Amino acid sequence: QVQLVESGGGLVQAGGSLRLSCAASGSIFSINYMGWYRQAPGKQRELVAMLNVGYIGGSPDYTDSVKGRFTISRDNAKNTVYLQMNSLKPEDTAVYYCSARPNRYTPGLWGQGTQVTVSS
């Protein structure tokens, strides 16, 4: 069974930190990219961060609003990605979804979503 399992969401105060994790298992395609999207109430799902997990030196992409605050990383097995979120703002409140992809722009697997709520 192919699946992505997310964890790490929760409620934090503005300025606080959270770390999300996403573990991929059972994929029948080659996962070359893993990352995170989010969907805030009443808004479109948007890219947060994406990483080429096929290369140690791969450079991540971040949406402008999280640059300098969020960091995406991977484990040594290349099957888990993390999203370290620092200096959280109320506008970061959203459901965060993990994405595992065969290439940068082709959706593959989606995680179940984890709620991140940042209080002001």
Number of C-alpha atoms within 10 A of each C-alpha: 6 10 16 22 17 22 18 15 18 14 14 18 14 17 14 14 17 17 16 21 22 25 20 22 12 9 17 8 12 12 21 17 25 33 30 26 20 22 19 17 9 6 9 9 15 14 18 24 24 25 22 23 26 13 11 10 8 11 12 16 16 19 13 10 11 17 12 11 13 20 18 23 20 20 11 10 8 19 18 21 28 22 22 16 20 17 15 23 20 15 13 20 20 21 18 26 25 30 25 32 22 17 14 16 8 10 12 17 19 20 20 15 22 20 18 22 21 20 16 11
